[in-house]
Amino acid sequence: MPIYEYRCQSCGHTFEELILRRSDEAEVACPRCQKRDVSKEMSAPAAVGGGCGPSPGGGGFS
């Protein structure tokens, strides 16, 4: 289930919205001013763990 980031063109508020179906995008409204004049923003990609280096919490080999 993708979560998209939107910016309201009326009041400038940035918010996230869970979109289950493509048709739901037409219903996205700003939670602050309730206007539907929003644009989808580029979000930073989520970091995924599982690298091959030592973990940040220590846990190294003895």
C-alpha positions as CSV (number, residue, x, y, z in Angstrom):
1,M,0.0,0.0,0.0
2,P,1.8,3.1,-1.2
3,I,1.9,6.3,0.9
4,Y,2.4,9.4,-1.2
5,E,3.5,12.9,-0.1
6,Y,1.4,15.8,-1.2
7,R,1.7,19.6,-1.0
8,C,-1.4,21.8,-0.9
9,Q,-1.2,24.6,-3.5
10,S,-3.5,26.8,-1.5
11,C,-2.0,26.8,2.0
12,G,1.4,25.2,1.4
13,H,0.9,22.3,3.9
14,T,2.8,19.1,3.1
15,F,1.2,15.8,4.2
16,E,1.1,12.1,3.5
17,E,-1.8,10.1,2.2
18,L,-2.3,6.3,1.9
19,I,-3.7,5.5,-1.6
20,L,-5.3,2.1,-1.9
21,R,-6.7,2.6,-5.5
22,R,-5.7,4.9,-8.2
23,S,-9.2,6.4,-8.1
24,D,-8.6,7.5,-4.5
25,E,-6.1,10.1,-5.8
26,A,-9.0,12.3,-7.1
27,E,-10.4,12.5,-3.5
28,V,-7.2,13.7,-1.8
29,A,-7.8,16.9,0.1
30,C,-5.5,19.0,2.4
31,P,-6.1,18.0,6.1
32,R,-5.5,21.7,7.1
33,C,-7.7,23.7,4.7
34,Q,-9.8,20.8,3.1
35,K,-9.0,22.0,-0.5
36,R,-8.3,19.5,-3.2
37,D,-5.7,21.7,-5.0
38,V,-2.8,19.4,-4.1
39,S,0.2,18.1,-6.0
40,K,2.2,14.9,-5.5
41,E,5.7,15.6,-4.2
42,M,8.9,13.6,-4.6
43,S,9.7,11.7,-1.4
44,A,13.0,10.5,-0.2
45,P,13.4,6.7,-0.7
46,A,13.1,4.6,2.5
47,A,16.4,3.1,3.7
48,V,16.4,-0.7,3.9
49,G,18.7,-2.5,6.3
50,G,20.5,-5.8,5.6
51,G,23.9,-4.5,4.6
52,C,27.0,-6.7,5.1
53,G,28.8,-4.4,7.6
54,P,28.6,-4.4,11.4
55,S,25.4,-3.2,12.9
56,P,25.3,0.3,14.5
57,G,24.4,-1.2,17.9
58,G,27.7,-3.1,18.3
59,G,26.9,-6.8,18.0
60,G,30.2,-7.5,16.4
61,F,32.1,-10.8,16.5
62,S,34.5,-11.6,19.4
